[in-house]
Amino acid sequence: MNKDLILKITFGISLFCGLIGLYLKMMHISFPLPFIGVSVVASIIYSVLALTEIFTAKRIKQPEQVMWVLGFLFFNPITGFIYFVLRRKYIIRTPKLLSYQPAHENFS
């Protein structure tokens, strides 16, 4: 499995199980601990994979990397959603450098 697919699957599992666990807890229907536990484990895996992408990215500087770490630590669901939906394509894309090719000069 490639990293991109694992990241998408763990994000989906975390979101789905978290919402199901939250619903079950609010309605007092069933014991929601298995759903919440799966959500926490998937969220940890997702956070680790996302942070490795962030720290290996060449497009963003250290202050933004620190911002992402703090976001994943304190606001994990919101930061995970923002990273996955809005910023991931920008962060993992490698910057294209303009290549400088000097013009050939004839000194005759």
C-alpha positions, 0 to 999 in steps of 0.5 A: 500500500502506498502512503497516500492511500493509507492516509486517506483510509485512516482519515476516513476511518477516524472521521467515520468512527468518531462520528458514530461514537459521538452519536452513540454517546449522545443517544445513550444507545450503546457502549461507544468505546470501541468506535472511539478507540478505533477513531483515536488509533486511526487519528494517531496514525493519520497524524503521524503520516501527515506530520511526516509529509509536512516535515519532509516538504520543501514548500513550507518553512519551519514556522508553518511546520510548527503551526501544523504540529501544534494544530495536530496536537491540540485541534486534531479533528479540525486540523486533520480536516483542513490539512486533508481537504485544503492544504495537502496538495500544496504541501506535498507538491515539489516546487518547480525552480526556474532554470536559468540558461544564459544566452549564447554570446558570440564575441567575434 
